[in-house]
Amino acid sequence: MANETLYNGITVPQTWPPRNVIESSREPIPVPYLAHPPQVIPIDLGRQLFVDDFLIAETSLTRAYGKPEIHPQSPVLSPETDEEMDAGFCPMAAPFNDGAWYDPQDKLFKLWYMPGWFHSTALATSTDGIHWERPQLDVTPGTNLVWPNNEGSDRDGCLVWLDSDTPDPAQRYKMFQYYRHYKQKPGQPPIPPGSWPSQMAKGEMVSEGWAQVSPDGIHWSDPVITTQVGDNTSFFYNPFRRKWCMSIRRSGRIDETTRLRARFYRESDDFLQGAQWDMDSDEVFWQRIDHFDLPHPAPPHQSGARKDVNLTP
């Protein structure tokens, strides 16, 4: 089988995804196309977001890095609703990955976010990305929730994707959610949403990853339970290879006694059909820290870890 050559002239290694990342190493992960770059790199596919040394053969220019600035009206979204105020436990209105997209069909910025600590998923919309509104939706009447609160369940990681390539309007939006469900022990009172972690020792915990689709980002399909993954797992779409890629949260082995958060990788042709896979044969160790990833100096006892990797062109 011939090696696949991508749109930019890079030839993919015959073993793909590569399986040569050493979990316990602290050296930077090797990048095959940097070691053996193509002689000609086509750049006429579209606009280039980043032009780095991989694309530049020679230059007399000096690179200058811009510095992003926080908008003076920040925070642009703050806890206001009953769901977001969380009965005073942990008020929040913030993405936990979730998703921020511009939808060209209705010319709106859309933000999916966590309303209250580990409760559910809500939607806010904006015409400018600064001033946000909470639409009243019918999923839970009187709220902007796109997935209802479930007593005894906690939503952790979530990611929403606007799929511009799908031919199926019913699957225009994709979502992954990670839920913990707490089963009551005999004689135990009901476990309310948002109780984690204080209730973990009080009830039996079952965790699941969910893959879902939607025509509008509001009304979602019943979940397809994924292969067992870690809590802040996410996904992204590679439009050049037309692959759905899971960025899987697991622990990487440093030595016989130490493990750190890392990312594993799995790709498939179809989002829902690819939700179940064999962990040994279908996913690979992908991303970990190296010796350039230094821990924050305060507190000094904390070690670094690869918490998340999400990509979009």
Secondary structure, DSSP 8 states (H G I E B T S, - for coil): ----B-TTS-B--SSSS-----TT--S----HHHHS--SS----SS--S---TTT-S--------------TT--SS---SHHHHGGGSS--EEEEEEEEEEETTTTEEEEEEEESTT--EEEEEESSSSSEE---BTTTTTB-EEE---TTEEEEEEEEEE-SS-S-GGGSEEEEEEEEEEE--TT-----TT-TTTTTTTSEEEEEEEEEEESSSSS----EE-S---TT-EEEEETTTTEEEEEEEEEEESSSS-EEEEEEEEEES-TTGGGS--HHHH-EEEE---TT----SSSTT------------
